[in-house]
């Protein structure tokens, strides 16, 4: 089987979508070795020169090409390779303009979150007629896409995210590195990009900073550690000063993959108050370290965090509920340990790379047998 994959980026950009794409390509590369497929990966925004790509594909049965944002060259190459493709995975709804030009291959669109949570202007029913299936990273994304766009629910399956295939290696290496310097006390941790005002507001790091006075009134030795870098950092630092909590908010900047597990291991509770997450891979990283998680009751997050079992969900319309959730976990060690353990069990039962790879292999084998869309789409869900 010849498989074509069209991605916005694989290794040159950072973010949840790119993390998903790297796991997807790694899984395809392994499946290709096992089942005898040929895979071609085209990444619009990559240069094609980043050596990190060799970590996720062996190049024995998988080829990879970057196009430095040359859309014409990308589209022309996609149509050329599509002539021999049996299956095509389309990694962005923005590529739907060329999907009808990709020949008779079975085509699967991958959708992540906000890009399909509202009406996509250039899409109509004819845009989806040529799709065999749609892979949505959460049931929330599936429901939103159906509610806002002319696509049938029957062709959409939930295909959840996973940890980076090499995450356990990073954990092992982190244990041999010098310990990171962190304040002594109860630690809340966020791991997030701080790219600009829009991204900073979307991730809602500022909501935790604004809640810190209320948290400190009950937990005086609480600290909020923010791992990540970007243009929004200065504004958040000023907000911490304005709120009088600068001494209890630590900005680490960007942290390497090998040091990052130390931050998860050291924290007492992980928190990401984002309201626009299709899934939230960072929650899986926290669950790996058996940490109770706090997230918003919004987007795909309730499908990752089980409220009052693996963590706490707060009402995004009630900022005070975030502070109460943080206080409850920071004050109650047995509760957060129990929730952290349940989170690790949930990760192991549903979201390990082996599960991700197995779901993808089932889809490919069904597609290769000429199965109908509903036979391909169902039977690989996640336990509640």
N, C-alpha and C positions, 0 to 999 in steps of 0.2 A: 504494500500500500504506500502511495506517495501522499505525504501530509504537508500542507502549506500553512504557515502561521504568520499572520500580519499583526504587528505590535506597534504601538506608539514609541515605546522604548523598552530595552531589556536591561542594560547595565549602565548606561550613561546618566540616568536620572535616579533620584531617590524618592521613595514614596510607597504607599501600600499597593498601588496598581503595579508598580515595577517589581515589588517583592512577590506578588502573586505571579507575575509573568515569569520570573526566574524559576519559581517552583514548578510552574507549568512546563517550561522548556526542559527542565531537568527530568521531570516525570516522562515527558515525551521521548527524550533521549534514551532513557532506560527501557521504556516500552519498545522503542525502535530496535534496540539491541536484542530484546527477547523475542519479538514477534516478526522481525525482518522488515520493518518499515524503512522508508526514507523520509527525512524531515527537512524542510527548508524554512528558516526563520528570517523574516524581513522586518527590520526595526527602523521606522521612519526617522526618529530623532537621533539615533546613535550614529557615531562615526564609523563603527565597525572595527575600531582599533583598540578598544579597551580589553586588556588581557583577562579581566574578570569573567568575560564570556566563556573562556576555556574551563572555568570551574563548573559551569552548568551544562556544558555540552562537550562531548568527546571529539566531535567532528568526524568520527568514523562513519556514522549514518546520519549525522545532522550537519547541515551547512547554515551559516549565519552571515547576514549582510546588513550593513548600516547605510543610511542614505543622507545623513547630515541635513535632514529636513527638506530634501529635494523631493517635493511631492510628485512631480511629473515622473521622475526616474523611478520612484517607489511604485507608483501606480502601474507604469509600463512593465516593470519587472514582475509585479504581482500577476498581471494578466498573462505574461509569458509563462511563468511557472504554473499558473492555474490550468494551462492546457493539459498537463500531465498529472494534475492532482486528483486524488480520489476523495480526500477530505480537506476542508479548509477551515481554520479557526480564525475568526476576525476579532481582534482584540480591542476594538474601539467602535462605538456607534458612529463616529465620524467617518469611518471607512465604508459605511453602508452605501455611499454614493457609487462605489465601484463594484459592489458585491454582485450585481446582476451581470457584470462583465467577466466574471470569474469562471465561466464555463459550467459544465455539468457536475462538478464536484459537490459532495454533500457539505453544506456550509453551516457552521455553528458560530453565532455571535456571542461574545463574552461581555457581560455587563456587570459593573461594579457598584455603582451607587448613584450619586446626584445627577449624573449625566442623563439618566432616564427616569428620574423621579418627577419630572414634569414633561410636558409635550416637547418632543424634539422637532423643531420647525421643518426640517427638510425631509422628514420621514412620512410616508403614507403606507396604506395597506400593501401596495404593490412592492414596497421596499422589503417587506417581510415574507412575501409569497415564495421567494426562492430559498428561504432558510429551512434547513432540516430541524434545527433546534437552537435554543438560546440557553446559555449557562449563566445563571445569576448567582452572585456570591452569598445572597441571603434571601429568605422568603419575603422580607420587607421590600427589597429591590424588585423581586418578582411581582409583588402586588402593585407597587407603585408604577412599574412599567406598563402593566396591563391596564391600570386605571387611567393612565395619561396618554397612551399611545395605541395605535390600531394593530395590536399583535394578539394572537390567540394564546390564552393561558396554557393550552394543551401542549405547546412546543417548548415551554420553559421548564427547566429543572433547576433546583437549588444545587449549586456546586460550591461548597464553602471553602474558605481559605485554609491554609496550613502554615506551620512554622517553616522558616527557611530550611532546606534540606541539610544544611551544614550547621544549624544552630547548636546541636549537641557538641560539635567539635569546638565551637566558640566557648561554650560553657567549660569544657575540659581545659582549654588553654587559659581561660580566665583564672582558674584555680592555681595556676603556677605563676601568675603575675603579682607584682606588689599590690597590696590592698589599696583601694581608692580612699581618699581622705573625705570623710563625711562627718557632719556634726553628731554629737552624742545626744540621742533623744528618740522620740517617736517620728518616723520618717514616712511622709507621703511622697510618692514618686509619680511623675509624668514623663513620658518619652514622646516627643512630638516635634515636628518641624515648626519653626517660628518664622516662616518665610516673609510674610508681609502682613499688613493690617487685615486683609481679607482672610488669610489663612489663620492668623492669630485669633481672630474673632470666631472663625468656624470651629477651631479646636477648643475655644473657651477656657484657655489657661488663665485668663484674667478673672474668671469666675471663682477659681480656687483662691487666687490671691486676695480677692475681695472678701472671701469667706474666712481667711486666716485670723482676723481679730476675734471672730466668734469661736473659732476652733481653739485659739490660744487661751481664751478665757476659761475653757474647761480642761485643756491639755497644754499646760504652759511650756512643756519641753517638746512641742511639736515643731517639725520643720518640713518645708515643702521643697523638694528637689526637682528641678526641671532639667531634663536632659534634652538637648537639641539646640540648633543654631538657626539664625536667620535674621532678616531685617526687622522683625517685630520684637526682637529681644529688648532693645533699648526702651521701647514704650512700656513693656511689662516690668522692667526694672524700675522705671519711674513710678509706675503704679504701686509697686511694693513700697517704695519710699513714701508716697502720698498716703498709703494706708497705715504707715507706721510699723510695717512688718518686714522691712528689708533685711533685718538681722536673722529672720527665720525663713527666708526664701533664698535658695541657692540655685544659681544658673551655672551649669557645668560647661555649656557649649557642646559642640559635637563630640561624641564619644565613639571610639572604635568598636567594631563588632566583638573584639576579644575582651574588652573591658566592660562592655555593656552588661553582661550577666552579673557582674559584681554589684551593680546598682539594684538590679532586681532582687538579688539575694539579700542585700542589706536593708531594703525598705520593709516597713511594716504593712503597708497597704499601697496598692497601685490604684491610681485615679486618672481617668481621662474623661473630661466632661463634654467632649464633642457631641454635637447634636446632629451631625451629618456624616456619620460613618456607615458605609455599606456593610461593614463587618468589624474591623478593628484588630489587626494582627498583633498589635502590641499587647492586647489582653491575653493572647495565647502565650506570649513570652513571659508574662507575669504568672500565668497558670503553670507554666513549666517549673517555675521556682516556688510553686505552692503558695502563692500570695492571693489573698482575698482582693477582689477588684471592685471599684466603684465606677459606675458609668451612668449615662443619662438613659432614661426610658424613652429612647428615640432611635430611629433608623434601625439598623440591623443589630445593634448592641444587645437587646434582650435575647437574641438568639445565641449569643456567646456567654453572657453573664446570666446565670439563673438566680433570680432575686431571692435573697435570704438562704440560698444554698451554696453558691460559689462566690457570692459577693452581694452588693447592694445597688439597686437602681434608684436614682433620685428623679424627682419631677423637674425637668428643665425650665418650667415656668415658675418654679419656686426655689430661688437661690438658697434660701435657708435650709431646704431639705438636703442640699449637698453638704453643708456644714454639719448637720445632724448625722448624716451617714458617716462622715469622717470621724466625728467624735465617738460614735457608737463603736466603730471598729478599733480606733486607737485606744479606747478605754477598756476594751474587752478582749484580752489576748486569747482566751479559749475559743471565743467565737470566730475570730479572724483566722486562727490556726485550723479550725474545723472547716471553714469555708475555703481556705487555701488548699487543704487536702482534697476537698471535693472538686475543686477546680482542676487540680492535677489529674484526678481520675477522669474527669470529663474530657480533658485534652487527650489523654491516652486512649479513651474509648471512641473518640470521634474525629480528632483534628490532626493526628500525626501524619507525616508525609506518606507513610504507607497507605493510609486511608485515601488520601488525595490521589495518589498514583493508581490505586485500585479502581476508584471511580472513573478516572479518565480511561483506563484500559477497558473497562466494561463498555463505555461509550464507543470507543474505537472498534471494538470487536463486534458490537451490534451494528454499527455503521457499515463495517466490512461485509456483514452478512446480508445487507440490504434491508435491515429492519425498518419498520415504519417509525415515525417520530415518537409516538406514544410508547413504543417498545423500547426506544433508546432512552427516553427522558426519565423514567421512573424506576424505583427500586434501589436507589443508592442514596437514600436520605440520611439525616443525622438524628441520633437519638435525642429525645426531648430531655 
